[in-house]
C-alpha cells in the first residue's frame, strides 16, 4: 500500500474531528461556568469557590482534547463513527463537568442525585431529584447555573441536530425533508457555518423572550432565567411555574417563547435573512403544529369548562397554555393540572410525544415524523382497495422517498419500544405503572412535568439505580435513539472481534 493510501486509511479511522468537537464543548462549559462564578462573587455567596476549579479543569480538558485533534483534518468530512461518538459522549462530558459544583455543595443526595439533576438540565428535561422546591433552598448562583446548562443543552441539541445527526442519517435515517439537506454538510467549515447561524438565532430569540418577560412584570434576573429555560424547552413544575404569579400577561409572554422554541432555528434564520414571515407560515411542519395546538387546545379548554373545572375564560386560558406547554415539551405550569379530570390529563400525556419541529430545541417524536406517518396511513387506504395503485407521500410539495418513510417507521417503532421497556423497568422502583409511564415519557421526550400528571413531582424517592436509568433515558431521547443503537452495535462488534 502506498504512503498516500496508508494516510487515507488512518484519517478514515481517526477521531480527530471528534476530539476537536469535544474540546470545544469542554471549553464552552468552562467559559459558561464563569458566569455563575462572577454572579456569586457579586452576590457575596460562599458557593462562588465551587465554580473555580471546575472551570479551570474544563478549560484544561478542552485544550487537551483539541490537541488530540488536528487542524489539518478540518477540511475533511465528519465520519459516521465520529458523529455517533460525539452525539452520545458529548452529553456525558457536559454532565460530568456540570455536576462538579453540585457535588461540592453537599445539597444534592449523593452522586446519583447530582448527576440526574445535571443531565435533566442539559437535556432540557426539567425533572428534579430534590425533596424540596429548589427556589427556596438553592443559592441564586446554582439556579443561574441550572438555567445556563439548560440553555447550553438546548443549543447543543440544535447544533447536533443540524450538523452531526444528518451524517448518521445517511445510513440510519434522521433527515426528513429537503430543507434539512439544504442546510447540512458534513464538512467542518459548513458545519461551523450552520452552527453559527443556529446560535445567532438562538441568542436573538432568547433576548426577545427576556424582553417579553420583563415587559410582563418580571425583574431582569427572573426574566433572563425564564428566557433561558423557555427557549431551551427546559421548564418544570418547580421553580419555573407560573401558578404563584397568576398573571395572564406573563403566561402570554411564556406562550410566545414556547412557540418560538418549537420552530426550526435554521428556518427562522432563513426567514430572518430573507425578511419573509410568510416563509414560516407557509412551512407545512409549522402549520401542522399550529393546527394540532388549535385542535387540542380547544378540546381541553371546552372539556374543562363543560366539567365545571373553571369558567369559560379561565378554561381557555389554562387549557391552551397547558397544551402548548406539553406540545413544546417545556412543561411550564399555570394551573394545577394534576387535579384536572382524567380526560384532560391523558390528552396532555399524549401530547408530550408530539414535540416541536425538526431543528427546534423541543423533544418528542417531532411534528414532521407524525405528519409523514399520518399521510402514509392515509395513502394506504386507497391502496388497500386498489393494490396496483402507485401512491406517494408528499411534504411541502416534494415526494418523500420510500427509504425515508421506512426510516421514519423504524424510528417510531424504536421510540415506542424504548418507552414501553423503560416504563416496565421503572415500575420496579416502587412507583405505580402510571407514574412509571409518566417518568419514562418525560425522560424520553424531555418533558419532566409529565410525571406530575400522575402525582409524582420529584425523583428524590427513587432508588439510586432508577436515577441512573432515568439519566440514561434522557440521553437516549436527546441522541434520537439511532445514535445510541449505532453506538451499541459498534461496541458489540468490537467485543466480537476481540473474542
HUQUIBEL-V433226 format. One record per pair of residues at least 24 apart in sequence whose C-alpha atoms are under 7 Angstrom apart, sorted by sequence separation. I is the first residue (numbers start at 1). J is the second residue. D is the distance in whole Angstrom. If there is no record, write none. Layout:
# HUQUIBEL-V433226
i=I j=J d=D
i=I j=J d=D
This chain:
# HUQUIBEL-V433226
i=31 j=55 d=7
i=95 j=119 d=6
i=327 j=351 d=5
i=30 j=55 d=4
i=121 j=146 d=6
i=206 j=231 d=6
i=323 j=348 d=6
i=326 j=351 d=6
i=327 j=352 d=5
i=30 j=56 d=7
i=124 j=150 d=5
i=231 j=257 d=6
i=297 j=323 d=6
i=326 j=352 d=5
i=329 j=355 d=6
i=122 j=149 d=5
i=123 j=150 d=7
i=230 j=257 d=6
i=231 j=258 d=7
i=296 j=323 d=7
i=327 j=354 d=6
i=328 j=355 d=5
i=443 j=470 d=6
i=30 j=58 d=5
i=121 j=149 d=6
i=122 j=150 d=5
i=163 j=191 d=5
i=230 j=258 d=6
i=233 j=261 d=6
i=327 j=355 d=5
i=328 j=356 d=5
i=446 j=474 d=7
i=29 j=58 d=7
i=30 j=59 d=5
i=121 j=150 d=5
i=124 j=153 d=7
i=232 j=261 d=7
i=327 j=356 d=7
i=444 j=473 d=6
i=122 j=152 d=7
i=123 j=153 d=6
i=124 j=154 d=6
i=231 j=261 d=5
i=293 j=323 d=7
i=443 j=473 d=6
i=444 j=474 d=5
i=27 j=58 d=6
i=122 j=153 d=4
i=163 j=194 d=7
i=230 j=261 d=7
i=293 j=324 d=6
i=443 j=474 d=5
i=26 j=58 d=5
i=27 j=59 d=5
i=444 j=476 d=7
i=445 j=477 d=6
i=26 j=59 d=6
i=216 j=249 d=5
i=329 j=362 d=6
i=429 j=462 d=6
i=444 j=477 d=4
i=216 j=250 d=5
i=328 j=362 d=6
i=329 j=363 d=6
i=429 j=463 d=7
i=26 j=61 d=7
i=27 j=62 d=5
i=26 j=62 d=5
i=159 j=195 d=5
i=213 j=250 d=6
i=216 j=253 d=7
i=429 j=466 d=6
i=24 j=62 d=6
i=23 j=62 d=4
i=58 j=97 d=7
i=159 j=198 d=7
i=369 j=408 d=6
i=23 j=63 d=6
i=213 j=253 d=6
i=426 j=466 d=6
i=212 j=253 d=6
i=23 j=65 d=5
i=22 j=65 d=7
i=23 j=66 d=5
i=54 j=97 d=7
i=155 j=199 d=7
i=300 j=344 d=6
i=20 j=65 d=6
i=19 j=65 d=5
i=20 j=66 d=5
i=54 j=100 d=6
i=19 j=66 d=6
i=209 j=257 d=6
i=19 j=68 d=6
i=20 j=69 d=5
i=19 j=69 d=5
i=51 j=101 d=6
i=50 j=101 d=5
i=16 j=68 d=7
i=17 j=69 d=6
i=16 j=69 d=4
i=16 j=70 d=6
i=50 j=104 d=6
i=17 j=73 d=7
i=16 j=73 d=7
i=17 j=78 d=7
i=202 j=265 d=7
i=18 j=82 d=5
i=201 j=265 d=6
i=255 j=321 d=7
i=262 j=328 d=6
i=15 j=82 d=6
i=198 j=265 d=6
i=258 j=325 d=7
i=18 j=86 d=6
i=22 j=90 d=6
i=198 j=266 d=6
i=201 j=269 d=6
i=197 j=266 d=7
i=258 j=328 d=6
i=286 j=357 d=7
i=197 j=269 d=7
i=258 j=330 d=7
i=285 j=357 d=7
i=87 j=160 d=7
i=151 j=228 d=5
i=147 j=225 d=6
i=151 j=229 d=6
i=154 j=232 d=5
i=289 j=367 d=6
i=150 j=229 d=6
i=148 j=228 d=7
i=83 j=164 d=6
i=144 j=225 d=7
i=147 j=228 d=6
i=151 j=232 d=5
i=364 j=445 d=4
i=83 j=165 d=7
i=147 j=229 d=6
i=150 j=232 d=6
i=285 j=367 d=6
i=363 j=445 d=5
i=285 j=368 d=6
i=363 j=446 d=6
i=150 j=234 d=6
i=83 j=168 d=7
i=80 j=167 d=6
i=80 j=168 d=5
i=243 j=333 d=7
i=241 j=332 d=5
i=242 j=333 d=6
i=243 j=334 d=5
i=240 j=332 d=7
i=241 j=333 d=5
i=242 j=334 d=5
i=243 j=335 d=6
i=353 j=445 d=6
i=241 j=334 d=6
i=263 j=356 d=7
i=264 j=357 d=6
i=266 j=359 d=7
i=352 j=445 d=6
i=237 j=331 d=7
i=262 j=356 d=4
i=263 j=357 d=5
i=264 j=358 d=6
i=265 j=359 d=6
i=233 j=328 d=7
i=235 j=330 d=5
i=236 j=331 d=5
i=237 j=332 d=6
i=262 j=357 d=6
i=264 j=359 d=4
i=265 j=360 d=6
i=352 j=447 d=7
i=233 j=329 d=6
i=234 j=330 d=5
i=235 j=331 d=5
i=236 j=332 d=6
i=237 j=333 d=6
i=264 j=360 d=4
i=233 j=330 d=4
i=235 j=332 d=5
i=263 j=360 d=5
i=262 j=360 d=5
i=261 j=360 d=6
i=262 j=361 d=7
i=230 j=330 d=7
i=261 j=361 d=6
i=262 j=362 d=6
i=40 j=141 d=5
i=261 j=362 d=7
i=349 j=450 d=6
i=39 j=141 d=6
i=135 j=239 d=5
i=36 j=141 d=5
i=133 j=238 d=6
i=134 j=239 d=6
i=133 j=239 d=7
i=36 j=144 d=6
i=78 j=186 d=5
i=124 j=232 d=6
i=126 j=234 d=5
i=345 j=453 d=6
i=36 j=145 d=6
i=77 j=186 d=5
i=78 j=187 d=6
i=124 j=233 d=6
i=125 j=234 d=5
i=126 j=235 d=5
i=127 j=236 d=6
i=77 j=187 d=4
i=124 j=234 d=4
i=126 j=236 d=5
i=76 j=187 d=6
i=77 j=188 d=7
i=75 j=187 d=7
i=76 j=188 d=7
i=284 j=396 d=6
i=75 j=188 d=6
i=121 j=234 d=7
i=74 j=188 d=5
i=338 j=452 d=6
i=338 j=453 d=5
i=331 j=447 d=6
i=337 j=453 d=7
i=338 j=454 d=7
i=329 j=446 d=6
i=330 j=447 d=6
i=331 j=448 d=7
i=338 j=455 d=7
i=329 j=447 d=5
i=331 j=449 d=5
i=233 j=361 d=6
i=232 j=361 d=6
i=233 j=362 d=6
i=162 j=359 d=6
i=161 j=359 d=6
i=158 j=359 d=6
i=158 j=360 d=6
i=158 j=361 d=6
i=157 j=361 d=7
i=154 j=361 d=5
i=236 j=448 d=6
i=237 j=449 d=6
i=236 j=449 d=6
i=176 j=404 d=7
i=173 j=404 d=6
i=173 j=407 d=5
i=172 j=407 d=7
i=172 j=482 d=7
i=125 j=442 d=7
i=125 j=443 d=6
i=125 j=446 d=4
i=126 j=447 d=7
i=127 j=448 d=5
i=124 j=446 d=6
i=125 j=447 d=5
i=126 j=448 d=5
i=123 j=446 d=7
i=125 j=448 d=5
i=131 j=458 d=7
i=130 j=458 d=7
i=129 j=458 d=5
i=131 j=460 d=6
i=128 j=458 d=5
i=129 j=459 d=4
i=130 j=460 d=5
i=127 j=458 d=7
i=128 j=459 d=6
i=129 j=460 d=4
i=116 j=467 d=6
i=123 j=474 d=6
i=112 j=464 d=6
i=116 j=468 d=7
i=119 j=471 d=6
i=123 j=475 d=7
i=112 j=467 d=6
i=116 j=471 d=6
i=123 j=478 d=6
i=112 j=468 d=7
i=91 j=475 d=7
i=88 j=479 d=6
i=87 j=479 d=6
i=88 j=483 d=7
i=87 j=483 d=7
i=88 j=484 d=7
i=84 j=483 d=5
i=84 j=487 d=6
